[in-house]
Amino acid sequence: MPTPTADQSDLTDLASVESMLQLPTGNVDEATLQLIITGVSDDIVEYTERYSIMAQVGVTETRTGNG
């Protein structure tokens, strides 16, 4: 199975998980690990109701004053 691409909402990355588990890069479990990372990340965000973690919003502030 090809390794799925990381989701931008993932709370960690495959390389970090492989390092923590002391697995070599390119191991046979990469596809499964990536699916777990994405699934657990989604569950954590939903459980904590921190949907704003994933929001990327540009903000422009305009202030009055001298400096």
C-alpha positions in Angstrom: 0.0 0.0 0.0 1.5 3.4 -0.9 1.9 5.8 2.0 -0.9 8.3 2.2 0.0 12.0 2.2 0.1 13.8 5.5 -3.0 15.9 6.2 -2.4 19.5 7.1 -4.4 19.0 10.3 -2.0 16.2 11.6 -0.6 17.1 15.0 2.7 15.3 14.3 4.5 13.9 11.4 5.6 10.4 10.2 9.3 11.1 10.8 8.7 12.0 14.4 6.6 8.9 15.1 9.2 6.7 13.4 11.9 8.2 15.4 10.0 7.8 18.7 9.3 4.2 17.8 12.9 3.7 16.6 11.7 2.5 13.2 13.8 3.0 10.0 12.5 5.4 7.4 10.8 3.5 4.6 9.6 0.7 6.8 6.6 -1.5 5.7 4.3 0.1 8.3 4.5 3.7 7.0 1.1 3.7 5.4 -0.6 2.3 8.5 1.3 4.8 10.7 0.2 7.8 8.5 -3.4 6.7 8.7 -3.2 6.4 12.5 -1.6 9.8 12.8 -4.3 11.5 10.7 -7.1 9.6 12.5 -5.9 10.3 16.0 -5.1 13.9 15.2 -8.7 14.4 14.0 -10.0 12.6 17.1 -8.0 14.8 19.5 -9.1 18.0 17.8 -12.7 16.9 17.9 -12.5 15.7 21.5 -10.9 18.9 22.7 -13.1 21.1 20.4 -10.1 23.0 19.4 -11.1 23.4 15.8 -9.3 26.7 15.7 -6.0 24.9 15.9 -6.5 24.0 12.3 -7.7 27.4 11.2 -5.2 29.5 9.4 -6.5 33.0 9.2 -4.7 36.1 8.0 -5.2 39.2 10.3 -4.5 42.8 9.5 -4.5 45.3 12.4 -4.8 49.0 11.9 -4.0 51.2 14.9 -4.2 54.9 15.4 -1.4 56.8 17.1 2.2 57.8 16.8 4.2 54.6 16.3 
